[in-house]
Amino acid sequence: MRAPPPALLWGCAGLLLLLGLLPWRRRRALRRKVEAAQQRQERSLVQMETAAQRFREQHPSVNRTSILSLSLPELSQKLRDGSLPLEHVFYTYVSEAVRITIETNCITEYLQECETQLKKAKLTGKPGLLYGVPVSIKESIDCQGHDSTLGFIKNLNKPAAEDSVVVQVLRRQGAIPFVKTNVPQSLISYDCKNLIFGQTFNPLLYTRSPGGSSGGEGALVGGGGSILGLGTDVGGSLRFPAAFCGVCALKPTGNRLSKKGIISGVLGQKAVAAAVGPIAKDVESLALCMRALLCEDMFNLDSTVPPLPFNEEIYSSMQPLRIGYYETDFFTMPSPAMRRAVREMKQLLEDAGHTLVPFELMNVDYLMFNFCLRGMFADGGASFLKKFKGELEKSSMGLLFWLAKSPNWLKTLLSWIAKPFMPRFSDIARSMRANTVAEVWSLHHEIEEFCHQFIAQWKKLNLDVMLCPMLSPALRIGYPGKLSVAVSYTMLYNTLDFPAGVVPVTMVTEEDEEELKSYQGYFRDWWDRTLVKAVRDSVGLPVSVQCVALPWQEELCLRFMKEVEMLALKKNSLT
């Protein structure tokens, strides 16, 4: 047999070399894009620090501490009546934001046009409720001329053509959006890390996650580098950062505020309602933000938003409330600190003259797997996987990512095999199967029926609002990706599409730590054991509760949150 000619051998070798070089060249090009984005991030921080330093040199007598100590309503009033100059506030927060970012890596970009807006605001007067207030914006919310990457390299260098509606309204109300903040890759996570901008850290303890997906907002507001932030929530994405970083947040009913110009983690899915909302250090600041956003500009710019202005009468009411409550959802066993937070707040509310009524949740495990997980990944995870095509690094979501890549037959087989030994893994595998159109329609109908039943149970007890646990304290970095099942307390209210907010009420004690040693969970599986590791050694970290109202009753939810906040502050000041 004759040997192949040398030319053919060299040709084959060259082809193999070329095939090997192509992926390497593609990866190198992607790394260069990442490096360029990181350099832009560095330049942003240098620009912020330079601007703040220049202002400090020109105005050495400005009392930055007194400005940072003001609540948003106090600050807004002083800006509007002219007793506090705009530049003093703006550059104080720019300086503080740089400091917090150096510690936590929470800012992705400085919105340079904010300095031009600041100069214009001085000339045009005081047109809005948020006149002169610097506001931070989650990275997935469009700001004209800036990327909304969601942590994906493919989205770099694709600046938004116009502001999202909520950013437009903020500007018309006089607010000055000044930075964009970090998110986890894809947003489908309650940690805060991506390949472009890296890991964001909790300002209270750097070994802890700031939560997610609005994690950059949680870190910046929690650290004091922003007085008001705007984020999104599709399973707890505002509430986790607020709870982990010791601040307040409100997830409104899904369509109370416009989502036009806001990039979603899973486009088109309707089973689990997404919402945009505010995050701030106190409830009154959230209320002021909602007042500003719920205006004619919002309703004119997005006609799909119902024209419901902020209802001052409901928010300001002093009538005693009839409050439902539960200590556990019987799916994620609350940590000792979580359970204590609800019990103590129940007692404080009763002592203040409110009526507390036990509320029993039913079938949360069915809801988590059949409504939430199956609804989010109704196509078997195909849309989710598509987002990662061509990226350098795949999602850190581990199990969900692996299952999304697996064929239906394998998911069914794994579910059947694991059922006797690992029931939660079995349910996850089954819920990640691809559905037919008829099955998706049936699922949506089932969710509607569940919502009606939940409201009927609520109204049978004649409730105004609900007091619920909130996953806290902050988990160790990396653990949210291992504990996707622990989102049950928050995701319930995205599925129901109820407004829900969080308020910090206490801190982890030595007694809580001692009790945690006997924590076993309801399933006594790997996830329950991992939760203990995630929250261990947390003495002194904040613990929050969740406050819930019926759909479109954001003002009542905020009124309840304000009551909870006031009672917690009073109790903590006495102890």
Secondary structure as GFF3:
##gff-version 3
##sequence-region A 1 575
A	DSSP	alpha_helix	6	58	.	.	.	ID=ss1
A	DSSP	alpha_helix	64	68	.	.	.	ID=ss2
A	DSSP	alpha_helix	72	81	.	.	.	ID=ss3
A	DSSP	alpha_helix	86	104	.	.	.	ID=ss4
A	DSSP	beta_strand	107	110	.	.	.	ID=ss5
A	DSSP	alpha_helix	113	124	.	.	.	ID=ss6
A	DSSP	beta_strand	134	138	.	.	.	ID=ss7
A	DSSP	three_ten_helix	153	155	.	.	.	ID=ss8
A	DSSP	alpha_helix	165	172	.	.	.	ID=ss9
A	DSSP	beta_strand	176	181	.	.	.	ID=ss10
A	DSSP	beta_strand	193	194	.	.	.	ID=ss11
A	DSSP	beta_strand	198	199	.	.	.	ID=ss12
A	DSSP	alpha_helix	215	223	.	.	.	ID=ss13
A	DSSP	beta_strand	229	233	.	.	.	ID=ss14
A	DSSP	alpha_helix	239	245	.	.	.	ID=ss15
A	DSSP	beta_strand	248	251	.	.	.	ID=ss16
A	DSSP	beta_strand	275	280	.	.	.	ID=ss17
A	DSSP	alpha_helix	283	293	.	.	.	ID=ss18
A	DSSP	alpha_helix	296	301	.	.	.	ID=ss19
A	DSSP	alpha_helix	312	316	.	.	.	ID=ss20
A	DSSP	beta_strand	322	325	.	.	.	ID=ss21
A	DSSP	alpha_helix	336	351	.	.	.	ID=ss22
A	DSSP	beta_strand	355	358	.	.	.	ID=ss23
A	DSSP	alpha_helix	364	366	.	.	.	ID=ss24
A	DSSP	pi_helix	367	373	.	.	.	ID=ss25
A	DSSP	alpha_helix	374	376	.	.	.	ID=ss26
A	DSSP	alpha_helix	382	387	.	.	.	ID=ss27
A	DSSP	alpha_helix	399	405	.	.	.	ID=ss28
A	DSSP	alpha_helix	408	418	.	.	.	ID=ss29
A	DSSP	alpha_helix	423	431	.	.	.	ID=ss30
A	DSSP	alpha_helix	437	460	.	.	.	ID=ss31
A	DSSP	beta_strand	465	469	.	.	.	ID=ss32
A	DSSP	three_ten_helix	480	482	.	.	.	ID=ss33
A	DSSP	three_ten_helix	484	487	.	.	.	ID=ss34
A	DSSP	alpha_helix	488	495	.	.	.	ID=ss35
A	DSSP	beta_strand	500	507	.	.	.	ID=ss36
A	DSSP	alpha_helix	510	516	.	.	.	ID=ss37
A	DSSP	alpha_helix	526	535	.	.	.	ID=ss38
A	DSSP	beta_strand	542	548	.	.	.	ID=ss39
A	DSSP	alpha_helix	554	574	.	.	.	ID=ss40
###
